[in-house]
């Protein structure tokens, strides 16, 4: 249980960081565009893989 919680927390922190970068890049904090930009940045850096709109984590 603790391992799952720590993994969830690390992923959450990582996503929040990339969300802030996407918001700064776009000048927009809500909507579809910042989410897609965040996923694009995370995929570029090798943290996730997008397949048919689903996010698969490559790094815990």
N, C-alpha and C positions, 0 to 999 in steps of 0.2 A: 504494500500500500504506500509506504513512504517513497519508494523508488518511482512509482507512478506519479505521485504528487510532485516530486522534485523535477521529473521530466516535464510534466505539465507546466510547472512554474518557469523552467528555463525556456520552453517554447513560447510561453506567454510573454516573457520579457523580451525575447528576440523579436517577436511579432510587433510588440509595442514600439520597439526601437525603429524597426523598418517602417512602421506606420508614420512615425514622426518625420522620417526622411521623405516619405512620399508626400505628406502634407506640405512640407517645405518646398519640395520640387514643384508641386502643382498649385500651391496657394489655395488649397481647398481641403477641408477636413472631413467632409461627409460625402457619401455617394459611392457609386460604383467605380469611378475612375481611380480614387486613392487606393481602394482595395486591390484593383488589378495592378496598379503600379507597385504596391508593396509586394505582391506575389511575384511580379516580374523581377524585382530586385533580389528577392530571396532565392528565386530559381537561378538567377545569374550567379549568385555567390555559392550555390550548391547546397542550400539547406532544405529545399523542397523540390518536388518534381510534380508538375501539373499534367494530369492525364484526363482528358474529357471533362474538364471542369472540376476534377477532384484533386485535392492536395494530399501528397504523400510525403511524409517526412523522411529525409535521408540522414538527418542528424538528430539525435535526441535532444 
